[in-house]
Amino acid sequence: MTRSTLPSGRQRPRGAFGPVRDEKRNARIIEAVLDLIVESGYAGLNMAAVAARAGVAKATVYRRWASREDLVADALESLMLAAAVPAEATAAGTLREDLIGTLTHRSVCLQPQARNFSAVLAAATASHPQIADTLRERAIAGQRQDIAACLHRAQQRGEITAERVELLLAPGRMEIAAAIGVTVLQEDLLGTVLDPEGIARLVDQVLLPLIGPTLTG
């Protein structure tokens, strides 16, 4: 059977969604997975419970996802594929405001179903490390791209030099990697998931000091 490639590189049968794709039903199933993970954790999740919560037959879930691991991976990936950063964030007047707005939007802290993303990722690592690795890579790459975009916008506003931006984004530099590490390992390091106030503290206490003084700072 011809198979299509998911964003993570995993494969799904082309016909897995049936002759007519029902996006609303798929969304209900994904939402059910996220709700159940929050309520009972990864270990207690099963296809029957997902089907019941979504209001569909268990066979409907199995036609779309061959295993619990595939279903959980797609649910977690849906959290990674955030919408475009809103204009009010990218139009911020300072690097600090831009970083806070961008990282808050991209963070799971704005999505109640995703509050224990880190805990679920840790649980998935034990039973399905390839999924966990893919998701972690996507999280790190996405946050790096977001921070790089903030730096380039700050450069255009004259807050930071092109040379400094190039240095910060060079391979092997640790400033941005250190801040991303806090967000990826937030629950292990902080004992909680970052909220919007925590994002602001991360920017003020970690990211901006590591970036260094801006021309207008």
Backbone bond lengths (Angstrom), bond angles and torsions (degrees), N, CA, C in turn:
res aa  C-N    CA-C-N  psi(-1)  N-CA   C-N-CA  omega(-1)  CA-C   N-CA-C  phi
1 M - - - 1.463 - - 1.526 109.43 -
2 T 1.336 115.50 135.85 1.459 119.29 176.95 1.517 109.66 -67.71
3 R 1.321 116.18 137.97 1.459 119.34 -174.56 1.514 109.09 -123.73
4 S 1.340 115.42 146.31 1.461 121.18 177.62 1.511 109.16 -100.85
5 T 1.330 116.45 154.59 1.453 121.43 -175.80 1.513 110.81 -98.43
6 L 1.316 116.73 130.79 1.449 122.31 175.39 1.519 109.78 -79.85
7 P 1.365 118.13 163.57 1.462 119.65 178.74 1.514 113.38 -54.21
8 S 1.314 118.37 -30.98 1.459 121.86 -177.68 1.514 113.02 -80.11
9 G 1.352 116.57 -10.32 1.440 119.45 -175.99 1.517 113.08 98.94
10 R 1.341 117.61 -10.60 1.460 120.02 175.53 1.525 109.22 -71.48
11 Q 1.328 116.87 163.85 1.453 121.11 -174.10 1.518 110.47 -114.46
12 R 1.330 115.16 143.92 1.460 120.51 177.02 1.533 108.02 -134.82
13 P 1.332 118.79 139.17 1.469 119.58 177.73 1.511 110.97 -57.13
14 R 1.344 115.52 140.94 1.461 119.32 -178.19 1.513 111.48 -57.81
15 G 1.312 117.99 -36.67 1.452 120.72 -176.75 1.509 114.47 -88.08
16 A 1.313 117.82 12.02 1.461 119.95 -172.36 1.509 113.08 -64.16
17 F 1.338 117.49 -25.58 1.454 119.39 -178.92 1.522 112.12 -96.36
18 G 1.321 118.43 8.90 1.446 121.39 176.24 1.515 111.79 80.84
19 P 1.330 117.78 174.58 1.457 121.22 -176.45 1.522 113.22 -66.46
20 V 1.314 116.56 -30.82 1.463 120.66 177.81 1.524 107.55 -122.77
21 R 1.318 116.50 117.70 1.460 119.98 -176.68 1.524 109.98 -72.78
22 D 1.312 117.11 125.82 1.459 122.82 177.84 1.518 108.06 -105.16
23 E 1.324 116.16 90.32 1.460 120.08 -175.73 1.519 111.94 -65.21
24 K 1.329 116.92 -35.33 1.463 119.29 -179.73 1.518 110.95 -65.41
25 R 1.328 116.89 -40.26 1.461 119.93 178.92 1.529 110.16 -66.91
26 N 1.329 116.14 -42.88 1.461 119.38 177.47 1.519 110.88 -60.02
27 A 1.334 116.67 -41.30 1.463 121.20 179.61 1.524 110.78 -63.81
28 R 1.344 117.56 -37.94 1.467 120.68 177.91 1.520 110.66 -63.92
29 I 1.329 116.04 -39.59 1.462 119.78 179.98 1.529 110.40 -65.93
30 I 1.329 116.51 -45.73 1.467 120.38 178.82 1.523 110.24 -62.12
31 E 1.325 117.18 -43.18 1.473 120.33 178.69 1.526 110.52 -62.30
32 A 1.324 116.90 -38.88 1.467 120.45 178.45 1.520 110.75 -62.49
33 V 1.330 116.83 -41.15 1.467 120.19 178.21 1.517 110.42 -60.16
34 L 1.325 117.11 -48.25 1.460 120.84 -178.10 1.527 111.68 -63.32
35 D 1.334 116.17 -41.23 1.467 119.53 178.89 1.524 110.85 -63.18
36 L 1.321 117.03 -44.24 1.464 120.77 -177.95 1.521 111.68 -68.38
37 I 1.327 116.76 -34.79 1.469 119.39 176.86 1.519 110.08 -63.29
38 V 1.335 116.26 -42.65 1.454 120.15 179.00 1.524 110.55 -63.44
39 E 1.341 116.91 -40.05 1.456 120.83 -175.01 1.533 112.87 -76.85
40 S 1.335 117.08 -42.91 1.464 118.67 -170.84 1.519 114.41 -127.84
41 G 1.338 117.78 -0.23 1.453 120.02 177.76 1.515 112.73 84.06
42 Y 1.312 114.61 171.97 1.470 121.54 -177.00 1.524 111.53 -68.23
43 A 1.320 116.98 -40.62 1.465 120.37 -173.99 1.526 111.88 -62.47
44 G 1.323 116.78 -33.95 1.455 120.12 -176.53 1.509 114.77 -88.68
45 L 1.321 118.07 1.73 1.458 121.65 -176.98 1.528 110.32 -78.92
46 N 1.329 117.14 134.90 1.458 120.46 173.62 1.527 108.97 -144.23
47 M 1.335 115.50 161.36 1.455 121.11 -173.43 1.528 112.30 -64.47
48 A 1.332 116.63 -35.14 1.458 119.71 -179.85 1.522 110.93 -63.86
49 A 1.331 116.62 -42.36 1.463 120.16 179.61 1.523 110.79 -66.37
50 V 1.313 116.52 -38.81 1.470 120.14 177.74 1.520 110.34 -62.20
51 A 1.331 116.40 -46.43 1.461 120.68 -179.90 1.527 111.15 -59.92
52 A 1.325 116.11 -44.90 1.462 119.96 -179.91 1.522 111.36 -62.58
53 R 1.324 117.06 -43.56 1.467 120.00 -179.29 1.529 111.19 -66.24
54 A 1.339 116.58 -36.64 1.461 120.42 -178.30 1.526 112.86 -82.05
55 G 1.338 116.90 -11.65 1.454 120.05 -179.77 1.521 113.38 74.91
56 V 1.338 116.50 34.58 1.460 121.02 178.84 1.525 108.56 -130.22
57 A 1.328 116.07 167.66 1.452 120.48 176.66 1.525 109.92 -73.92
58 K 1.327 116.30 149.84 1.459 119.58 178.97 1.525 110.88 -59.85
59 A 1.347 116.40 -35.32 1.459 120.05 178.80 1.525 111.23 -61.94
60 T 1.329 116.96 -31.53 1.463 120.77 178.21 1.518 110.35 -63.23
61 V 1.329 116.79 -41.09 1.455 120.73 178.59 1.524 110.10 -65.87
62 Y 1.333 116.86 -45.07 1.464 120.52 -177.97 1.527 112.52 -67.03
63 R 1.345 117.69 -27.34 1.459 119.26 177.18 1.520 111.46 -68.67
64 R 1.322 115.59 -23.61 1.462 119.68 -176.67 1.530 112.42 -100.72
65 W 1.325 116.22 -30.87 1.466 120.96 -179.65 1.519 108.61 -134.34
66 A 1.321 116.43 124.63 1.461 120.53 -174.62 1.518 112.63 -74.14
67 S 1.335 117.42 -22.65 1.455 119.61 -176.44 1.518 110.21 -148.22
68 R 1.319 115.27 165.17 1.464 120.41 175.45 1.519 110.66 -61.65
69 E 1.327 117.24 -37.78 1.460 120.50 -178.35 1.533 111.30 -62.83
70 D 1.347 116.56 -42.92 1.460 119.76 178.11 1.526 110.80 -63.34
71 L 1.314 116.06 -41.10 1.458 120.37 -179.15 1.526 110.86 -64.58
72 V 1.326 116.81 -45.73 1.463 120.61 179.37 1.523 110.36 -64.59
73 A 1.331 116.77 -39.92 1.464 119.86 179.60 1.520 110.90 -60.91
74 D 1.335 117.15 -44.56 1.463 119.31 179.39 1.522 111.39 -66.37
75 A 1.343 116.52 -37.92 1.460 119.31 178.05 1.520 111.13 -62.29
76 L 1.335 116.65 -44.57 1.456 120.19 179.50 1.521 111.04 -68.63
77 E 1.335 117.13 -37.68 1.460 119.86 177.10 1.519 111.43 -62.01
78 S 1.331 116.98 -33.36 1.459 119.21 -179.98 1.527 111.33 -62.55
79 L 1.341 116.13 -26.00 1.459 120.11 176.80 1.523 111.18 -76.70
80 M 1.327 116.34 -27.02 1.448 120.39 -178.38 1.522 111.94 -78.63
81 L 1.329 116.99 -26.92 1.457 121.16 -175.37 1.512 110.46 -89.49
82 A 1.306 115.91 62.84 1.464 120.52 -177.01 1.517 110.24 -68.63
83 A 1.328 115.15 156.28 1.463 120.15 176.13 1.524 109.72 -66.77
84 A 1.312 115.22 169.42 1.458 119.97 -179.76 1.520 110.40 -58.28
85 V 1.324 115.25 146.08 1.460 119.87 178.10 1.523 108.45 -61.46
86 P 1.329 118.60 130.59 1.469 120.64 -175.46 1.513 112.64 -64.26
87 A 1.331 114.66 155.87 1.460 120.96 -176.11 1.519 112.10 -59.97
88 E 1.335 117.78 -33.71 1.462 119.16 -178.70 1.519 112.32 -65.15
89 A 1.345 116.63 -25.43 1.461 119.25 176.71 1.513 110.39 -78.60
90 T 1.336 116.69 -48.97 1.459 119.66 -177.18 1.524 112.39 -70.99
91 A 1.325 117.18 -18.47 1.463 120.72 178.82 1.528 111.90 -93.84
92 A 1.329 117.09 12.08 1.464 121.01 -178.87 1.523 110.16 -59.10
93 G 1.331 114.94 150.80 1.454 119.51 -175.93 1.503 115.26 -84.08
94 T 1.326 117.93 -15.45 1.457 121.26 -179.15 1.516 110.19 -135.28
95 L 1.326 115.86 160.29 1.458 120.58 177.10 1.522 110.41 -60.24
96 R 1.329 117.68 -41.36 1.466 120.78 -179.86 1.523 110.73 -59.31
97 E 1.334 117.76 -49.20 1.464 121.10 -179.46 1.521 110.89 -62.74
98 D 1.335 116.57 -39.43 1.459 121.17 -179.76 1.523 110.56 -64.23
99 L 1.332 117.49 -46.47 1.456 121.07 179.93 1.525 111.58 -61.92
100 I 1.330 116.45 -45.51 1.466 119.58 -179.08 1.526 110.32 -63.38
101 G 1.341 117.18 -47.50 1.460 120.45 -178.62 1.517 112.52 -63.73
102 T 1.323 116.10 -43.38 1.465 120.55 -178.23 1.515 111.34 -67.47
103 L 1.340 117.79 -49.13 1.462 120.52 -177.38 1.519 112.21 -69.21
104 T 1.329 116.90 -32.43 1.465 119.32 176.48 1.516 110.39 -66.10
105 H 1.322 116.18 -42.11 1.464 119.10 179.49 1.524 111.07 -64.84
106 R 1.314 116.88 -42.60 1.461 120.69 -177.44 1.522 112.62 -76.71
107 S 1.322 116.58 -18.92 1.456 120.15 -175.90 1.520 110.69 -74.89
108 V 1.331 115.22 152.53 1.460 119.96 175.13 1.526 112.44 -70.13
109 C 1.327 117.62 -6.52 1.464 118.92 -175.54 1.525 111.94 -66.29
110 L 1.337 118.02 -17.10 1.455 120.29 178.35 1.527 112.33 -90.89
111 Q 1.327 117.95 -1.44 1.455 122.04 -177.58 1.520 109.29 -120.15
112 P 1.341 117.06 105.77 1.467 119.56 -175.24 1.528 113.50 -54.72
113 Q 1.364 117.82 -36.46 1.458 118.97 -177.72 1.518 111.76 -66.14
114 A 1.335 117.09 -20.73 1.455 120.30 -172.23 1.516 113.58 -101.94
115 R 1.309 116.98 12.61 1.462 119.54 -172.26 1.524 113.03 -58.58
116 N 1.325 118.22 -34.00 1.465 118.21 178.81 1.519 110.97 -109.71
117 F 1.330 115.13 43.44 1.461 121.46 175.92 1.521 110.93 -53.94
118 S 1.333 117.02 -44.26 1.466 120.39 -177.66 1.524 111.27 -62.35
119 A 1.328 116.80 -40.99 1.463 119.87 -179.85 1.521 111.25 -65.71
120 V 1.331 116.74 -40.79 1.454 120.34 179.19 1.524 110.17 -66.64
121 L 1.328 116.22 -40.74 1.458 120.21 178.54 1.525 110.54 -61.34
122 A 1.326 116.54 -40.76 1.463 119.86 178.50 1.525 111.02 -64.26
123 A 1.324 116.70 -40.20 1.466 120.02 179.09 1.522 111.03 -67.01
124 A 1.325 116.54 -39.62 1.462 120.00 -179.91 1.519 111.36 -66.24
125 T 1.327 116.67 -30.13 1.458 120.54 -178.73 1.519 111.34 -59.57
126 A 1.329 116.32 -39.13 1.462 120.17 -176.77 1.526 112.35 -68.21
127 S 1.331 117.19 -37.87 1.462 119.51 -173.82 1.520 113.51 -102.72
128 H 1.318 117.74 -22.31 1.458 120.43 -176.13 1.528 108.62 -147.19
129 P 1.329 118.00 70.13 1.462 121.37 -172.23 1.520 114.33 -60.84
130 Q 1.334 118.43 -29.20 1.456 119.47 -179.11 1.519 110.88 -65.53
131 I 1.333 116.32 -40.50 1.459 119.94 176.85 1.519 109.93 -63.13
132 A 1.319 116.55 -46.92 1.459 120.47 -178.40 1.521 111.08 -61.07
133 D 1.331 116.74 -41.72 1.459 119.96 179.62 1.523 111.26 -63.06
134 T 1.329 116.08 -42.47 1.465 120.01 179.95 1.516 111.13 -62.52
135 L 1.319 116.27 -46.11 1.458 120.39 -178.90 1.521 111.19 -64.94
136 R 1.335 116.34 -41.09 1.460 119.63 179.71 1.531 110.36 -63.56
137 E 1.324 116.12 -42.25 1.458 119.61 178.64 1.520 111.20 -61.84
138 R 1.334 116.11 -41.40 1.467 119.72 179.03 1.524 110.75 -64.70
139 A 1.319 117.11 -39.91 1.459 120.75 179.58 1.519 110.80 -63.35
140 I 1.325 116.36 -45.93 1.459 120.57 -177.96 1.527 110.56 -66.48
141 A 1.341 116.61 -45.89 1.460 120.01 -179.17 1.521 111.23 -63.04
142 G 1.334 116.78 -42.15 1.458 119.87 -179.66 1.516 112.36 -63.62
143 Q 1.330 117.05 -44.27 1.458 119.60 -179.35 1.529 111.43 -67.41
144 R 1.325 116.81 -36.83 1.458 119.54 177.89 1.531 110.37 -63.57
145 Q 1.328 117.03 -43.06 1.458 120.41 177.95 1.523 111.40 -61.89
146 D 1.331 116.28 -40.38 1.469 120.22 179.55 1.520 111.29 -63.22
147 I 1.342 116.41 -46.74 1.462 120.02 -178.73 1.520 110.26 -66.50
148 A 1.337 117.38 -39.28 1.461 120.41 177.06 1.520 110.94 -60.18
149 A 1.328 116.94 -41.40 1.464 120.24 178.74 1.526 110.92 -63.29
150 C 1.336 116.74 -39.34 1.471 120.36 177.17 1.528 110.28 -61.97
151 L 1.319 116.69 -42.84 1.466 120.25 -179.68 1.527 111.08 -64.22
152 H 1.306 117.88 -41.29 1.464 120.96 179.52 1.532 111.03 -65.73
153 R 1.342 116.44 -38.04 1.466 118.51 177.11 1.530 110.54 -66.79
154 A 1.343 116.30 -37.97 1.464 119.59 177.02 1.530 110.51 -64.19
155 Q 1.306 116.80 -37.71 1.464 120.73 176.81 1.529 110.35 -62.32
156 Q 1.322 117.05 -42.82 1.459 120.64 179.17 1.518 112.14 -64.45
157 R 1.339 116.61 -30.57 1.478 120.18 177.70 1.525 111.52 -82.21
158 G 1.311 117.45 -6.73 1.457 120.70 -179.79 1.510 114.33 84.05
159 E 1.349 117.17 19.02 1.466 120.36 179.73 1.522 112.81 -83.50
160 I 1.323 116.77 -26.22 1.453 121.15 -173.18 1.521 107.68 -146.48
161 T 1.315 117.31 146.97 1.455 120.21 -176.49 1.522 111.60 -78.82
162 A 1.342 115.11 156.56 1.457 120.45 176.75 1.519 110.83 -61.86
163 E 1.328 116.38 -36.30 1.455 120.42 179.62 1.517 111.57 -63.41
164 R 1.329 116.81 -40.53 1.457 120.40 179.61 1.531 110.69 -67.22
165 V 1.326 116.66 -41.37 1.461 120.29 178.16 1.523 109.96 -61.66
166 E 1.325 116.43 -45.76 1.467 120.09 179.74 1.523 110.85 -60.86
167 L 1.328 116.58 -39.91 1.467 120.20 179.67 1.520 110.73 -65.35
168 L 1.329 117.12 -45.59 1.457 120.98 -177.49 1.527 112.28 -64.21
169 L 1.332 116.96 -30.73 1.462 121.19 -176.62 1.524 112.63 -94.74
170 A 1.319 116.96 2.14 1.458 120.34 -179.03 1.535 110.51 -68.30
171 P 1.342 116.99 147.07 1.478 119.81 177.33 1.527 111.03 -57.61
172 G 1.320 114.57 137.47 1.452 119.63 177.27 1.508 115.01 90.76
173 R 1.345 118.40 -10.68 1.466 120.04 177.59 1.527 109.53 -72.31
174 M 1.332 117.15 145.75 1.459 121.47 -171.12 1.522 114.23 -105.65
175 E 1.355 117.99 -9.95 1.473 118.64 -173.50 1.530 111.71 -60.18
176 I 1.321 116.51 -55.46 1.460 120.17 -177.85 1.526 110.34 -70.70
177 A 1.331 116.72 -37.63 1.465 120.16 179.06 1.524 111.28 -59.33
178 A 1.340 117.11 -37.32 1.462 120.59 -179.33 1.524 110.91 -64.91
179 A 1.335 116.72 -43.46 1.464 119.83 179.41 1.517 111.08 -66.41
180 I 1.335 117.05 -41.00 1.459 120.54 178.70 1.527 110.05 -64.04
181 G 1.330 116.45 -37.08 1.454 119.84 178.42 1.518 112.30 -58.63
182 V 1.333 116.71 -37.35 1.466 120.35 178.41 1.520 110.43 -64.21
183 T 1.341 117.26 -41.14 1.463 119.43 -178.07 1.520 111.64 -71.98
184 V 1.331 117.82 -38.72 1.464 120.57 -178.79 1.524 111.60 -70.46
185 L 1.336 116.59 -37.74 1.467 121.33 -177.97 1.525 111.87 -106.18
186 Q 1.330 115.69 26.92 1.458 120.78 -171.33 1.523 113.51 -54.94
187 E 1.334 117.39 -42.99 1.468 118.97 -175.58 1.526 110.81 -69.33
188 D 1.336 116.88 -41.37 1.462 119.80 178.82 1.526 111.13 -65.84
189 L 1.331 117.22 -39.85 1.464 121.14 -175.89 1.520 112.74 -80.51
190 L 1.325 116.27 -38.94 1.460 121.03 -171.02 1.521 113.72 -106.61
191 G 1.326 116.86 -15.66 1.455 119.62 -177.20 1.507 113.18 79.03
192 T 1.331 117.91 7.38 1.455 121.56 -179.71 1.516 108.85 -159.92
193 V 1.315 115.79 166.29 1.458 121.40 175.39 1.524 108.42 -86.23
194 L 1.318 116.50 138.66 1.456 120.19 -179.77 1.529 111.11 -61.27
195 D 1.342 115.98 135.03 1.449 121.61 171.81 1.529 107.15 -105.54
196 P 1.346 119.29 178.99 1.470 119.66 -179.02 1.525 113.58 -56.47
197 E 1.333 117.86 -36.62 1.464 119.88 177.21 1.523 110.77 -67.15
198 G 1.334 115.58 -36.06 1.449 119.32 177.55 1.522 111.96 -66.89
199 I 1.327 116.93 -36.07 1.469 120.62 175.81 1.521 109.80 -61.00
200 A 1.335 116.84 -43.45 1.473 120.43 179.42 1.520 110.92 -62.96
201 R 1.345 117.39 -40.78 1.467 119.85 177.60 1.524 111.10 -65.28
202 L 1.338 116.07 -39.03 1.463 120.15 178.08 1.528 110.39 -60.11
203 V 1.315 116.34 -44.05 1.466 119.95 179.12 1.523 110.63 -64.88
204 D 1.337 116.97 -46.11 1.476 120.98 -174.94 1.527 112.44 -72.42
205 Q 1.331 116.94 -39.42 1.460 120.08 -171.01 1.528 114.07 -97.73
206 V 1.326 116.60 -18.32 1.470 119.35 -176.98 1.526 111.52 -120.67
207 L 1.319 116.42 -59.87 1.460 119.81 -168.63 1.518 112.74 -70.59
208 L 1.331 118.00 -50.81 1.456 119.22 -178.43 1.524 112.73 -64.22
209 P 1.351 119.80 -43.64 1.460 118.35 175.26 1.538 114.00 -59.03
210 L 1.341 116.17 -35.86 1.451 119.34 179.44 1.534 111.75 -72.73
211 I 1.329 115.26 -35.07 1.468 119.07 178.76 1.528 109.98 -65.81
212 G 1.326 115.60 -36.40 1.462 119.24 179.62 1.516 111.54 100.59
213 P 1.328 116.63 174.25 1.464 119.82 -177.18 1.519 112.63 -65.15
214 T 1.340 114.87 138.91 1.456 119.69 175.29 1.538 108.51 -91.25
215 L 1.328 116.23 166.61 1.459 120.02 -177.52 1.531 111.74 -65.52
216 T 1.352 115.51 -26.85 1.463 119.32 -179.75 1.519 111.45 -101.51
217 G 1.361 117.63 1.59 1.462 120.87 -176.33 1.499 112.78 -80.52
